[in-house]
Amino acid sequence: MRTVRFIAAVIVAAAACISSPRQSWSRIRAAVVLLSKPYERADFWAVYRRYRTCRKCPIFYKPLRTCGTPLDKELRGLGCYCSCEVKPGIKSATCWADDNLGEDAKFGWQGSRKVETIG
């Protein structure tokens, strides 16, 4: 089932290239490069925290379990369209929200850690 959702997410991202090729192609290319390289798997608790954070994120698209999606008008242009079941397991991966929204964001892998340590 996980593989089917991942393939569906890639197909949706590829279909988005038709409507906004500049943004979508770079996101798809980044995801393919990240997933095609051999990678070191993150430890269990890091994966657990990252995935839990992804599921709470307002950018998370539940039907495909991806970081944003071009299918939802509110989420269009947000997120990296990656599979949130795969990316948290890659040790060197970073969160789109952390990379693009800055330090003030209250979500993202780093932003959620700040909220947890303060509260």
N, C-alpha and C positions, 0 to 999 in steps of 0.2 A: 504494500500500500504506500509506503514511504517513497519508493522509487517512482510509482505512478504519479504521486503529487509533485515530485521533483521534475519529472518530464513535462507534466502539465504546466508547471511554473515556467519552464524554459520556453515552451510553446507560446504561452501568453506573452512573455517578454519579447519573443521574436515577432509576434504579431503586432506588438506595440511599435516595432521599428517602422512599420508602414506609416503610422500616423505622426510619429516624431522621431525620425531617424537619428538625429544628432545625439539626443539624450540616451535613447534606448540601446543603440549599438555599443556605445562605450560601456554601459552597464553590463550588457551581455558578454562583451569581450572580457571585462574584468572578472566576471563570475567564472567564465570558462578557463581563464588563465589561472585563477585561484584554485579551481577544482582539478585542473589537469596536471598540476605539479604534484610531486610526492610531498606530502605534508606530515608534520608531526601532530599527532592527536593530542588535544587538550585533556587534562585530567578530568575525572568524572564530575567533581564538584564545580569546576569552572564551567563545564558544559551545562550542568544543571542550572547554575546561576544565570548564565547567558541566555539559555532558552526560556527560563522563567521571565527574565527581563524582556525578551522579545515578545512573549505572549501578552505582557501587560502594556506594551508600547502602543500609542495611538496610531502608529504607521502600520502595525501588523495587520495583514490581510488574512483573516481566519480561514476562508474556504480553501485557499491554496497553501496556507502557512508560509507566506512569503513576507519579505520586508517591503511593504508598499506594493502597488499594482497599477497598471495603466487602466484596468477595468473599472475602477472606482474613481469618480470625478474628484472626490475630496482628497484622494491619495495620489492622483496623477502628478508626477514630477517629484514625489517624495520617495525615499527608500532606494535600495539598490536592486530590488526585485530578486534577491537571493533566496534560496530555500532556508528558512529558519530552523529546519531540522538538520541541515548539513553544516552550514557555516559556523555555528557555535562550537562544533567539534574540532575545528581547525585552530590549532594553537596560535598561529601568526595572524589570524583574521582579526579585523577591526570592525566596529559597528559603524554603519552609515551615519547615524545620528551624531555620534562622537566626532566623526570626521568632517561633517558638513554643517552642523548646527552650533558648534562652539561649546565652550565650557559652561554656558548658562543653561543648557538644556537639562531638564529634569528627567529625561529618559535617555536611553542608550546604555551601553554596557558600563561606561564610566559614570554617567549621570546618575544611574540608579544606585551605584555604589556610594556616591556622595550622600544621597538621601538616606540610605540605610545606616550609614555611620553617624549621621547627624541625629536622626530620629531614633 
